[in-house]
Amino acid sequence: MSAREELIATTRQALVGLHQELVRYKLVVWTGGNVSQRIKFDDGSPDLFAIKPSGVLYEELTAESMVVCDLDGKVVAGDRSPSSDTAAHAYVYKNMPEVNGVVHTHSNYACAWAAVGKEIPCILTAIADEFGGPIPVGPFAIIGDDSIGQGIVQTLKGHHSPAVLMQNHGVFTIGADGKSAVKAAVMCEDVAKSAWLASQLGSPIPVPAAAVTSLFNRYQTVYGK
């Protein structure tokens, strides 16, 4: 197996485990949702990415079932059709070269905020740590072309948050790799639930702006390093 083939195989295998994390944290049901990861080659070849196949149950996913695409969303390896969100993922990778992992979920609490078109306010230090401020809402867009990808890039480019709530749809997260994007999806749902509960008790108190900046910088550069 060549180095190129080995890298593709390793990425496909890693995606099997990352998809199971979505199930573990109850972020998806049935076959909805997906994880993708960019594949970069040392020889300078164009980047590819691997993504979940369309309509396959999570317990049936295998490394071989993962579909490999180029950054135009064209299939280059795999026997199945790629996720219906493939065009969105491709657009993100093409327009945000720093992003190497993308996740999409329909997790309940985050989707509730998306359904009413409200950002998740920065009312907890955990939100400041992970998202650097409120989790923003992206525009309404129809599945099938790169419209969702355009909304993700438009909303998150230059933004601290690795998560966006696409209006009337669900959560998309980005990261330095697939694992980072999965973590952002897990944390997005966790804080979405806390923020909703807080809103039922009264008027949540925003974290002061100066503290948000300090908390985010500390968490991103010191915590766990």
C-alpha positions in Angstrom: 0.0 0.0 0.0 1.4 3.4 -1.0 1.7 6.3 1.5 -1.3 8.0 -0.3 -3.5 4.9 0.0 -2.5 4.4 3.6 -3.5 7.9 4.5 -6.9 7.5 2.9 -7.4 4.2 4.6 -6.4 5.6 8.0 -8.8 8.6 7.6 -11.7 6.4 6.6 -11.1 4.2 9.6 -10.9 7.2 12.0 -14.3 8.3 10.7 -15.9 5.1 11.8 -15.0 5.9 15.5 -15.9 9.6 15.2 -19.4 8.7 14.0 -19.9 6.5 16.9 -19.2 9.5 19.2 -22.2 11.2 17.7 -24.3 8.2 18.7 -22.7 8.0 22.1 -23.6 11.6 22.9 -27.1 11.3 21.4 -26.5 13.9 18.8 -28.1 12.0 16.0 -31.0 9.6 15.2 -31.4 6.9 12.6 -29.0 7.8 9.7 -29.1 11.6 10.1 -25.9 13.6 10.6 -22.3 13.1 9.4 -18.6 13.7 10.0 -16.0 14.4 7.4 -12.3 14.9 7.5 -9.9 16.5 5.0 -7.1 14.4 3.6 -3.8 16.3 2.9 -1.0 14.8 1.0 2.7 15.5 1.5 3.4 15.3 -2.3 1.3 18.4 -3.0 -1.6 16.5 -4.6 -5.0 18.3 -4.3 -6.7 17.8 -1.0 -9.5 15.2 -0.7 -12.0 14.5 2.1 -13.8 11.4 3.5 -17.4 11.6 4.5 -20.2 9.3 5.7 -22.2 7.5 3.0 -25.9 8.5 2.6 -28.6 6.6 4.3 -26.4 4.1 6.2 -27.2 3.2 9.8 -24.4 4.1 12.2 -23.9 0.5 13.4 -23.4 -0.5 9.8 -20.6 1.9 9.0 -17.2 0.5 8.0 -14.0 2.1 6.8 -14.7 0.8 3.3 -18.2 2.4 3.3 -16.8 5.9 3.8 -16.8 7.9 0.6 -13.8 9.9 -0.5 -14.4 13.1 -2.5 -12.4 16.0 -4.0 -13.1 19.6 -3.0 -15.7 19.9 -5.7 -17.7 17.1 -4.0 -17.0 14.6 -6.8 -16.6 11.0 -5.6 -13.1 9.6 -6.2 -13.3 6.5 -4.1 -16.2 4.5 -2.5 -19.1 2.3 -3.6 -21.9 4.3 -2.1 -23.4 7.7 -2.6 -21.9 10.3 -0.2 -23.9 12.2 2.4 -26.5 14.7 1.0 -24.5 17.4 2.8 -21.3 16.7 0.8 -21.6 19.9 -1.2 -21.7 21.9 2.0 -18.6 20.1 3.4 -16.7 20.6 0.1 -17.5 24.3 0.1 -16.2 24.7 3.6 -13.0 22.9 2.9 -12.4 24.8 -0.3 -13.0 28.2 1.3 -11.6 27.7 4.8 -8.2 26.0 4.3 -7.6 26.0 8.1 -10.6 23.6 8.6 -9.8 19.9 8.4 -13.0 18.5 10.0 -16.7 19.2 9.6 -19.6 17.8 11.5 -23.4 18.1 11.1 -26.0 17.1 13.7 -29.7 17.6 14.4 -29.2 17.6 18.2 -32.4 18.6 20.0 -31.6 21.6 22.1 -29.3 23.2 19.6 -31.9 22.7 16.9 -34.5 24.3 19.1 -32.4 27.5 19.1 -32.0 27.2 15.4 -35.8 26.8 14.9 -36.5 30.2 16.5 -33.5 31.8 14.9 -31.7 32.7 18.1 -28.1 32.5 18.9 -27.0 30.7 22.0 -26.0 33.5 24.4 -22.6 33.5 26.1 -24.0 33.1 29.6 -21.5 30.5 31.0 -17.8 30.4 31.2 -17.9 27.1 29.3 -19.4 28.9 26.3 -16.7 31.6 26.5 -14.0 28.9 26.7 -15.2 26.8 23.8 -16.9 29.3 21.5 -15.4 32.7 22.4 -18.9 34.3 22.6 -22.4 33.5 21.5 -22.9 30.6 19.1 -24.2 32.3 16.0 -27.2 31.6 13.7 -26.5 31.1 10.0 -29.0 31.8 7.2 -31.8 29.4 6.0 -30.5 27.3 3.1 -31.9 24.3 1.2 -30.0 21.0 1.1 -28.7 19.8 -2.3 -26.1 22.3 -3.4 -23.4 24.4 -1.7 -25.9 27.0 -0.3 -25.5 25.6 3.3 -21.7 25.6 2.9 -21.9 29.3 1.8 -23.9 30.1 4.9 -21.4 28.3 7.2 -18.4 30.1 5.7 -20.2 33.4 5.7 -21.1 33.0 9.4 -17.9 31.4 10.8 -15.1 33.0 8.8 -13.3 35.3 11.2 -15.5 34.2 14.1 -14.2 32.5 17.3 -17.1 30.0 17.3 -16.5 26.6 15.7 -20.2 26.0 15.6 -23.1 27.6 13.7 -26.8 27.0 14.1 -28.2 27.0 10.6 -31.7 28.5 10.8 -34.5 25.9 10.7 -32.0 23.1 10.2 -29.3 22.1 12.7 -25.7 22.3 13.8 -22.6 22.5 11.7 -19.2 22.5 13.5 -15.6 22.9 12.2 -12.3 22.0 13.6 -8.6 21.3 13.0 -9.6 17.7 12.4 -12.6 15.5 12.6 -12.2 14.9 16.4 -12.1 18.6 17.1 -15.3 19.2 15.1 -17.0 16.3 17.0 -16.0 17.9 20.3 -17.5 21.2 19.2 -20.7 19.5 18.3 -20.9 17.7 21.7 -20.2 21.0 23.6 -22.7 22.9 21.4 -25.5 20.6 22.4 -24.4 20.6 26.1 -24.4 24.4 26.4 -27.6 24.7 24.2 -29.4 22.6 26.9 -28.0 24.7 29.8 -28.9 28.0 28.1 -32.4 26.8 27.5 -32.8 25.7 31.1 -31.5 29.0 32.3 -34.0 30.8 30.1 -36.8 29.0 31.9 -35.6 30.2 35.3 -35.3 33.9 34.4 -33.1 36.2 32.4 -29.6 34.7 32.0 -26.7 37.0 32.8 -24.2 37.4 30.0 -20.5 36.8 30.8 -18.8 40.3 30.6 -17.1 40.9 27.3 -13.6 41.3 28.8 -13.9 38.1 30.7 -15.1 36.3 27.5 -11.9 37.3 25.7 -9.7 36.3 28.7 -11.5 32.9 29.2 -11.3 32.0 25.5 -7.6 32.9 25.2 -6.7 30.9 28.3 -8.7 27.9 27.3 -7.4 27.8 23.7 -3.7 28.4 24.5 -3.1 27.1 28.1 -5.7 24.6 29.1 -4.6 21.0 28.6 -1.4 22.0 26.9 
